[in-house]
């Protein structure tokens, strides 16, 4: 088992530097402060921001629709907490 681990470490050890580098398009194609590099960074930002903006707009629409609908649902109190006395026909006076 130790021989297998030692072999894997020997093979993958030198490759760690190459695996840690970025892709060839991002790392080596552009120089420092290259306008194409900045344009690519902005395009990636917009590509990442667009789905979040759409999801946030849908969530805001649903939230506002829910809030407005809950305001319409409220009505006058029904008085279910205490029974009201009813007048009995034929008796004089007010109901007690």
N, CA, C and O atoms as a MOPAC input file, in Angstrom:
PM7 MOZYME 1SCF
protein

 N      0.81700 1    -1.19400 1     0.00000 1
 C      0.00000 1     0.00000 1     0.00000 1
 C      0.86200 1     1.25900 1     0.00000 1
 O      0.55500 1     2.23400 1    -0.68700 1
 N      1.94700 1     1.22800 1     0.78200 1
 C      2.84100 1     2.38200 1     0.81000 1
 C      3.50300 1     2.60700 1    -0.53900 1
 O      3.74500 1     3.74500 1    -0.94200 1
 N      3.79200 1     1.51500 1    -1.23300 1
 C      4.42200 1     1.64000 1    -2.54700 1
 C      3.46400 1     2.30700 1    -3.54000 1
 O      3.89100 1     3.09400 1    -4.38500 1
 N      2.16900 1     1.99200 1    -3.43400 1
 C      1.17600 1     2.60100 1    -4.31900 1
 C      1.05500 1     4.09900 1    -4.03700 1
 O      1.01300 1     4.90500 1    -4.96700 1
 N      1.00000 1     4.46800 1    -2.76600 1
 C      0.91000 1     5.88500 1    -2.40000 1
 C      2.16100 1     6.63700 1    -2.84800 1
 O      2.06700 1     7.75900 1    -3.34700 1
 N      3.32800 1     6.02200 1    -2.67100 1
 C      4.58500 1     6.65200 1    -3.09000 1
 C      4.62400 1     6.82800 1    -4.60500 1
 O      5.10800 1     7.84800 1    -5.09700 1
 N      4.12300 1     5.85200 1    -5.34200 1
 C      4.09800 1     5.94900 1    -6.80800 1
 C      3.15800 1     7.06300 1    -7.26300 1
 O      3.49100 1     7.84100 1    -8.15700 1
 N      1.98600 1     7.13100 1    -6.64300 1
 C      1.02300 1     8.18000 1    -7.01600 1
 C      1.59100 1     9.55300 1    -6.69800 1
 O      1.46200 1    10.47200 1    -7.50700 1
 N      2.21700 1     9.71300 1    -5.53800 1
 C      2.80500 1    11.00100 1    -5.15500 1
 C      3.95000 1    11.37500 1    -6.09500 1
 O      4.13400 1    12.54900 1    -6.41700 1
 N      4.70800 1    10.39200 1    -6.52800 1
 C      5.82300 1    10.65800 1    -7.43600 1
 C      5.32000 1    11.09300 1    -8.80400 1
 O      5.90800 1    11.96900 1    -9.43900 1
 N      4.24600 1    10.48800 1    -9.25000 1
 C      3.70800 1    10.82600 1   -10.57400 1
 C      2.96700 1    12.16600 1   -10.53800 1
 O      3.14000 1    12.99800 1   -11.42900 1
 N      2.14800 1    12.36900 1    -9.51500 1
 C      1.32800 1    13.58100 1    -9.46900 1
 C      2.04100 1    14.77400 1    -8.84800 1
 O      1.59200 1    15.90800 1    -9.01400 1
 N      3.13200 1    14.54700 1    -8.14100 1
 C      3.86500 1    15.63900 1    -7.50400 1
 C      4.30200 1    16.72100 1    -8.47900 1
 O      3.96800 1    17.88800 1    -8.27400 1
 N      5.03300 1    16.37900 1    -9.52700 1
 C      5.45800 1    17.40900 1   -10.48200 1
 C      4.29300 1    18.01100 1   -11.28800 1
 O      4.41200 1    19.11700 1   -11.81600 1
 N      3.19100 1    17.29700 1   -11.37900 1
 C      2.07100 1    17.79300 1   -12.17200 1
 C      1.21900 1    18.81200 1   -11.42000 1
 O      0.35200 1    19.44800 1   -12.02000 1
 N      1.45000 1    18.97800 1   -10.12000 1
 C      0.60500 1    19.89700 1    -9.35200 1
 C      0.74600 1    21.33600 1    -9.82600 1
 O     -0.23000 1    22.08600 1    -9.81800 1
 N      1.95000 1    21.73500 1   -10.24100 1
 C      2.13600 1    23.09700 1   -10.74600 1
 C      1.35900 1    23.30000 1   -12.03900 1
 O      0.72300 1    24.33700 1   -12.22700 1
 N      1.40800 1    22.33200 1   -12.91300 1
 C      0.69200 1    22.44200 1   -14.18200 1
 C     -0.81800 1    22.39000 1   -13.97000 1
 O     -1.56200 1    23.06200 1   -14.68400 1
 N     -1.28100 1    21.60200 1   -12.99900 1
 C     -2.71600 1    21.51900 1   -12.73400 1
 C     -3.25200 1    22.77800 1   -12.06400 1
 O     -4.43700 1    23.08500 1   -12.19600 1
 N     -2.40600 1    23.50800 1   -11.35000 1
 C     -2.83600 1    24.70600 1   -10.63500 1
 C     -2.91900 1    25.92000 1   -11.54500 1
 O     -3.49900 1    26.93000 1   -11.14700 1
 N     -2.37000 1    25.86500 1   -12.73800 1
 C     -2.41800 1    27.01100 1   -13.64400 1
 C     -3.80600 1    27.14100 1   -14.24900 1
 O     -4.57600 1    26.18200 1   -14.30200 1
 N     -4.10400 1    28.33900 1   -14.70000 1
 C     -5.38900 1    28.55300 1   -15.35600 1
 C     -5.31200 1    28.08500 1   -16.80000 1
 O     -4.27400 1    27.62200 1   -17.27200 1
 N     -6.41800 1    28.21500 1   -17.47300 1
 C     -6.44400 1    27.75600 1   -18.86500 1
 C     -5.52300 1    28.61300 1   -19.72800 1
 O     -5.14900 1    29.71900 1   -19.34100 1
 N     -5.17000 1    28.10300 1   -20.87700 1
 C     -4.24700 1    28.80700 1   -21.76100 1
 C     -4.84100 1    30.11000 1   -22.27500 1
 O     -4.10400 1    31.06500 1   -22.52200 1
 N     -6.15100 1    30.16800 1   -22.43900 1
 C     -6.79400 1    31.37700 1   -22.93500 1
 C     -6.63300 1    32.52300 1   -21.94700 1
 O     -6.36100 1    33.65600 1   -22.34400 1
 N     -6.80200 1    32.23100 1   -20.66300 1
 C     -6.75500 1    33.28900 1   -19.65100 1
 C     -5.33000 1    33.62600 1   -19.22800 1
 O     -5.02100 1    34.79200 1   -18.98200 1
 N     -4.47300 1    32.64200 1   -19.13900 1
 C     -3.16100 1    32.85600 1   -18.54700 1
 C     -2.12900 1    33.41400 1   -19.52200 1
 O     -1.40200 1    34.34300 1   -19.17200 1
 N     -2.04900 1    32.88900 1   -20.70000 1
 C     -0.92600 1    33.22000 1   -21.57500 1
 C     -1.29000 1    34.05100 1   -22.79700 1
 O     -0.39400 1    34.58600 1   -23.44900 1
 N     -2.54000 1    34.17700 1   -23.12400 1
 C     -2.90100 1    34.83000 1   -24.37000 1
 C     -2.81400 1    36.34200 1   -24.30300 1
 O     -2.55300 1    36.99600 1   -25.31300 1
 N     -3.03100 1    36.90500 1   -23.11900 1
 C     -3.07600 1    38.35400 1   -23.00500 1
 C     -1.95500 1    38.84400 1   -22.10900 1
 O     -1.52000 1    38.14200 1   -21.19500 1
 N     -1.49700 1    40.04800 1   -22.37900 1
 C     -0.47800 1    40.65000 1   -21.53800 1
 C     -1.12100 1    41.43300 1   -20.39900 1
 O     -2.34400 1    41.47200 1   -20.26800 1
 N     -0.28300 1    42.05300 1   -19.58500 1
 C     -0.79700 1    42.85300 1   -18.48500 1
 C     -1.49100 1    44.10500 1   -19.02800 1
 O     -1.00000 1    44.73600 1   -19.96400 1
 N     -2.62300 1    44.45600 1   -18.44200 1
 C     -3.41300 1    45.63600 1   -18.80600 1
 C     -3.82900 1    45.63700 1   -20.27000 1
 O     -3.93300 1    46.69400 1   -20.89200 1
 N     -4.06100 1    44.47800 1   -20.80200 1
 C     -4.52400 1    44.35800 1   -22.18300 1
 C     -6.02600 1    44.65000 1   -22.22100 1
 O     -6.76500 1    44.11600 1   -21.39500 1
 N     -6.49900 1    45.48100 1   -23.15500 1
 C     -7.92800 1    45.79400 1   -23.19500 1
 C     -8.80000 1    44.57100 1   -23.47600 1
 O     -9.95000 1    44.51200 1   -23.04000 1
 N     -8.26000 1    43.60500 1   -24.19600 1
 C     -9.03200 1    42.39800 1   -24.47100 1
 C     -9.23600 1    41.60700 1   -23.18400 1
 O    -10.30000 1    41.02400 1   -22.97500 1
 N     -8.23500 1    41.58300 1   -22.33200 1
 C     -8.35100 1    40.88800 1   -21.05400 1
 C     -9.40900 1    41.55400 1   -20.18000 1
 O    -10.20300 1    40.86200 1   -19.54300 1
 N     -9.43300 1    42.87800 1   -20.14100 1
 C    -10.45700 1    43.57800 1   -19.36700 1
 C    -11.84100 1    43.36000 1   -19.95600 1
 O    -12.81100 1    43.20100 1   -19.21500 1
 N    -11.94200 1    43.35300 1   -21.26400 1
 C    -13.23500 1    43.11100 1   -21.90500 1
 C    -13.73600 1    41.69700 1   -21.59600 1
 O    -14.92900 1    41.48800 1   -21.37300 1
 N    -12.82300 1    40.73700 1   -21.58400 1
 C    -13.21900 1    39.37000 1   -21.27000 1
 C    -13.68100 1    39.27000 1   -19.81700 1
 O    -14.64600 1    38.56500 1   -19.52200 1
 N    -13.00600 1    39.96200 1   -18.92000 1
 C    -13.40900 1    39.94600 1   -17.51500 1
 C    -14.80400 1    40.55800 1   -17.34900 1
 O    -15.62600 1    40.02300 1   -16.60500 1
 N    -15.07600 1    41.67300 1   -18.03300 1
 C    -16.40500 1    42.28300 1   -17.95600 1
 C    -17.47300 1    41.37800 1   -18.56200 1
 O    -18.58300 1    41.29500 1   -18.03700 1
 N    -17.15200 1    40.70800 1   -19.64700 1
 C    -18.15400 1    39.82500 1   -20.25900 1
 C    -18.48000 1    38.65100 1   -19.34000 1
 O    -19.63200 1    38.22700 1   -19.25800 1
 N    -17.47200 1    38.12800 1   -18.65200 1
 C    -17.73100 1    37.05500 1   -17.69500 1
 C    -18.59200 1    37.57000 1   -16.55900 1
 O    -19.49100 1    36.87000 1   -16.09500 1
 N    -18.32800 1    38.78700 1   -16.10500 1
 C    -19.14000 1    39.38000 1   -15.04600 1
 C    -20.59900 1    39.50800 1   -15.47600 1
 O    -21.50200 1    39.16700 1   -14.71100 1
 N    -20.83400 1    39.99100 1   -16.68100 1
 C    -22.20800 1    40.12300 1   -17.16600 1
 C    -22.87800 1    38.76400 1   -17.35000 1
 O    -24.06400 1    38.61000 1   -17.05900 1
 N    -22.12400 1    37.78500 1   -17.83200 1
 C    -22.69800 1    36.45300 1   -17.98800 1
 C    -23.08300 1    35.84000 1   -16.64200 1
 O    -24.06200 1    35.09900 1   -16.55600 1
 N    -22.32700 1    36.14200 1   -15.60500 1
 C    -22.66200 1    35.62800 1   -14.28100 1
 C    -23.78400 1    36.42200 1   -13.62600 1
 O    -24.57400 1    35.85600 1   -12.86900 1
 N    -23.87100 1    37.71200 1   -13.89800 1
 C    -24.86100 1    38.56400 1   -13.24300 1
 C    -26.25300 1    38.40600 1   -13.83900 1
 O    -27.23900 1    38.61700 1   -13.13300 1
 N    -26.36600 1    38.05000 1   -15.09100 1
 C    -27.66500 1    37.97700 1   -15.75000 1
 C    -28.60900 1    36.97400 1   -15.10700 1
 O    -29.75000 1    37.35000 1   -14.83900 1
 N    -28.23000 1    35.73300 1   -14.83900 1
 C    -29.18200 1    34.81600 1   -14.19700 1
 C    -29.62400 1    35.28300 1   -12.81600 1
 O    -30.78500 1    35.11600 1   -12.44400 1
 N    -28.70200 1    35.86800 1   -12.05800 1
 C    -29.07400 1    36.35900 1   -10.73300 1
 C    -30.05900 1    37.51600 1   -10.84100 1
 O    -30.96400 1    37.62900 1   -10.01300 1
 N    -29.90400 1    38.36000 1   -11.82400 1
 C    -30.82600 1    39.47700 1   -12.01100 1
 C    -32.21200 1    38.96800 1   -12.38600 1
 O    -33.21100 1    39.47500 1   -11.87500 1
 N    -32.29000 1    37.99300 1   -13.25400 1
 C    -33.58200 1    37.43500 1   -13.65600 1
 C    -34.27000 1    36.76800 1   -12.46700 1
 O    -35.46400 1    36.97500 1   -12.25000 1
 N    -33.54300 1    35.98400 1   -11.71000 1
 C    -34.12300 1    35.30900 1   -10.54500 1
 C    -34.57400 1    36.33300 1    -9.50800 1
 O    -35.64300 1    36.17700 1    -8.91800 1
 N    -33.78700 1    37.36800 1    -9.27600 1
 C    -34.16700 1    38.40600 1    -8.31900 1
 C    -35.41000 1    39.16000 1    -8.78500 1
 O    -36.25700 1    39.50000 1    -7.96000 1
 N    -35.54000 1    39.43000 1   -10.08200 1
 C    -36.72400 1    40.11800 1   -10.59400 1
 C    -37.97800 1    39.26500 1   -10.42400 1
 O    -39.03000 1    39.77800 1   -10.04200 1
 N    -37.87400 1    37.98700 1   -10.70200 1
 C    -39.03300 1    37.09000 1   -10.52600 1
 C    -39.39800 1    36.98900 1    -9.05200 1
 O    -40.58000 1    37.02200 1    -8.70800 1
 N    -38.40200 1    36.86500 1    -8.17500 1
 C    -38.67200 1    36.78000 1    -6.74100 1
 C    -39.30500 1    38.06100 1    -6.22400 1
 O    -40.22400 1    38.00700 1    -5.40700 1
 N    -38.83700 1    39.20500 1    -6.68200 1
 C    -39.42200 1    40.48000 1    -6.26100 1
 C    -40.86000 1    40.61500 1    -6.74400 1
 O    -41.71800 1    41.09900 1    -6.00600 1
 N    -41.12900 1    40.19200 1    -7.97000 1
 C    -42.49300 1    40.24000 1    -8.49400 1
 C    -43.42200 1    39.35200 1    -7.68100 1
 O    -44.52900 1    39.76400 1    -7.33500 1
 N    -42.98400 1    38.14100 1    -7.37600 1
 C    -43.81400 1    37.24900 1    -6.56500 1
 C    -44.03000 1    37.80000 1    -5.16100 1
 O    -45.13100 1    37.69800 1    -4.61900 1
 N    -43.00200 1    38.37800 1    -4.57500 1
 C    -43.12200 1    38.94000 1    -3.23500 1
 C    -44.10500 1    40.10900 1    -3.22400 1
 O    -44.96500 1    40.18500 1    -2.34600 1
 N    -43.98700 1    41.01300 1    -4.18300 1
 C    -44.89100 1    42.16600 1    -4.21100 1
 C    -46.32500 1    41.73800 1    -4.51300 1
 O    -47.26500 1    42.31200 1    -3.96400 1
 N    -46.50400 1    40.75500 1    -5.36500 1
 C    -47.84100 1    40.24300 1    -5.65100 1
 C    -48.44700 1    39.62500 1    -4.40300 1
 O    -49.63000 1    39.82200 1    -4.12900 1
 N    -47.66500 1    38.89200 1    -3.65500 1
 C    -48.15000 1    38.28400 1    -2.41200 1
 C    -48.53000 1    39.36200 1    -1.40100 1
 O    -49.57500 1    39.27100 1    -0.75700 1
 N    -47.68200 1    40.38200 1    -1.26200 1
 C    -47.96600 1    41.44600 1    -0.29400 1
 C    -49.23000 1    42.21600 1    -0.65900 1
 O    -50.02900 1    42.55000 1     0.21700 1
 N    -49.41400 1    42.49600 1    -1.93200 1
 C    -50.61200 1    43.24100 1    -2.35000 1
 C    -51.86000 1    42.38800 1    -2.21400 1
 O    -52.92300 1    42.90600 1    -1.87100 1
 N    -51.75700 1    41.09200 1    -2.47400 1
 C    -52.91800 1    40.21400 1    -2.36600 1
 C    -53.32000 1    40.02600 1    -0.91100 1
 O    -54.51000 1    39.91900 1    -0.61500 1
 N    -52.36400 1    39.98300 1    -0.00200 1
 C    -52.71700 1    39.80300 1     1.40400 1
 C    -53.43700 1    41.02800 1     1.93900 1
 O    -54.23800 1    40.90300 1     2.86500 1
 N    -53.18400 1    42.19900 1     1.39400 1
 C    -53.89600 1    43.40500 1     1.81300 1
 C    -55.33700 1    43.40000 1     1.35200 1
 O    -56.20300 1    43.93000 1     2.04700 1
 N    -55.61400 1    42.82600 1     0.21900 1
 C    -56.98500 1    42.76100 1    -0.30200 1
 C    -57.81300 1    41.71900 1     0.42100 1
 O    -59.03700 1    41.83800 1     0.48000 1
 N    -57.18000 1    40.71000 1     0.96800 1
 C    -57.89300 1    39.63300 1     1.61500 1
 C    -58.48300 1    40.05200 1     2.95300 1
 O    -59.44800 1    39.44300 1     3.41500 1
 N    -57.93600 1    41.05900 1     3.57300 1
 C    -58.41000 1    41.48700 1     4.88100 1
 C    -59.76000 1    42.17800 1     4.74700 1
 O    -59.95700 1    43.02300 1     3.87300 1
 N    -60.68000 1    41.80800 1     5.62100 1
 C    -61.99900 1    42.41100 1     5.59800 1
 C    -62.35600 1    42.95400 1     6.96600 1
 O    -61.51300 1    43.02800 1     7.85900 1
 N    -63.60300 1    43.32800 1     7.12000 1
 C    -64.08100 1    43.82600 1     8.39800 1
 C    -64.13700 1    42.67900 1     9.39400 1
 O    -64.32500 1    41.52600 1     9.00600 1
 N    -63.97500 1    42.98600 1    10.66800 1
 C    -64.07300 1    41.92100 1    11.67600 1
 C    -65.47800 1    41.32900 1    11.68700 1
 O    -66.46100 1    42.05000 1    11.51300 1
 N    -65.56900 1    40.05200 1    11.88700 1
 C    -66.86200 1    39.37000 1    11.81700 1
 C    -67.55200 1    39.27900 1    13.15600 1
 O    -68.73900 1    38.95600 1    13.19800 1
 N    -66.87400 1    39.54400 1    14.24400 1
 C    -67.49800 1    39.48200 1    15.55400 1
 C    -67.74900 1    38.06900 1    16.02200 1
 O    -68.72400 1    37.82900 1    16.73400 1
 N    -66.92800 1    37.14900 1    15.65800 1
 C    -67.11400 1    35.75700 1    16.05900 1
 C    -66.67200 1    35.51000 1    17.49400 1
 O    -66.92700 1    34.43100 1    18.03000 1
 N    -66.03700 1    36.44800 1    18.11300 1
 C    -65.51400 1    36.23000 1    19.44500 1
 C    -66.59800 1    36.18600 1    20.51800 1
 O    -66.42100 1    35.48500 1    21.51400 1
 N    -67.71900 1    36.90800 1    20.35800 1
 C    -68.73400 1    37.00500 1    21.39700 1
 C    -70.10300 1    36.89900 1    20.73300 1
 O    -70.37000 1    37.62600 1    19.77600 1
 N    -70.98400 1    36.00700 1    21.21600 1
 C    -72.30700 1    35.88400 1    20.58100 1
 C    -73.17200 1    37.10100 1    20.89700 1
 O    -73.11600 1    37.66500 1    21.99000 1
 N    -73.95700 1    37.48000 1    19.92600 1
 C    -74.85400 1    38.62200 1    20.09400 1
 C    -76.21900 1    38.11500 1    20.55700 1
 O    -76.68400 1    37.05800 1    20.12900 1
 N    -76.84500 1    38.88300 1    21.43300 1
 C    -78.18000 1    38.52000 1    21.91500 1
 C    -79.21100 1    38.90600 1    20.86700 1
 O    -79.12600 1    39.97000 1    20.25300 1
 N    -80.18400 1    38.02600 1    20.67100 1
 C    -81.22900 1    38.31500 1    19.69300 1
 C    -82.54300 1    38.60600 1    20.43100 1
 O    -82.83100 1    38.03800 1    21.48400 1
 N    -83.30100 1    39.48600 1    19.85200 1
 C    -84.59800 1    39.82900 1    20.44500 1
 C    -85.60900 1    38.71900 1    20.18800 1
 O    -85.66900 1    38.16100 1    19.09300 1
 N    -86.40000 1    38.40600 1    21.20800 1
 C    -87.44100 1    37.38200 1    21.08700 1
 C    -88.74100 1    38.08200 1    20.76400 1
 O    -89.14300 1    38.99700 1    21.48300 1
 N    -89.42000 1    37.66600 1    19.67600 1
 C    -90.66400 1    38.34900 1    19.34200 1
 C    -91.70900 1    38.17600 1    20.44300 1
 O    -91.84000 1    37.08900 1    21.00700 1
 N    -92.44500 1    39.22800 1    20.74900 1
 C    -93.51500 1    39.17500 1    21.73600 1
 C    -93.08200 1    39.63400 1    23.10700 1
 O    -93.93400 1    39.86600 1    23.96400 1
 N    -91.80700 1    39.77200 1    23.34700 1
 C    -91.34300 1    40.25800 1    24.64500 1
 C    -90.99900 1    41.72300 1    24.52300 1
 O    -90.46000 1    42.17400 1    23.51200 1
 N    -91.32000 1    42.45900 1    25.57400 1
 C    -91.00800 1    43.88700 1    25.54500 1
 C    -89.65200 1    44.09900 1    26.19400 1
 O    -89.19000 1    43.29300 1    27.00200 1
 N    -89.04500 1    45.17500 1    25.83000 1
 C    -87.77500 1    45.51900 1    26.42400 1
 C    -86.61000 1    45.13900 1    25.52800 1
 O    -86.76900 1    44.55700 1    24.45500 1
 N    -85.47200 1    45.48400 1    26.00200 1
 C    -84.26400 1    45.23000 1    25.22500 1
 C    -83.70300 1    43.85400 1    25.59300 1
 O    -83.89100 1    43.38300 1    26.71500 1
 N    -83.04600 1    43.24300 1    24.69000 1
 C    -82.43700 1    41.94500 1    25.02600 1
 C    -81.32100 1    42.14000 1    26.04100 1
 O    -80.58600 1    43.12600 1    26.00800 1
 N    -81.21900 1    41.18400 1    26.93000 1
 C    -80.19400 1    41.30600 1    27.96800 1
 C    -78.95400 1    40.54300 1    27.59100 1
 O    -77.98200 1    40.53200 1    28.34700 1

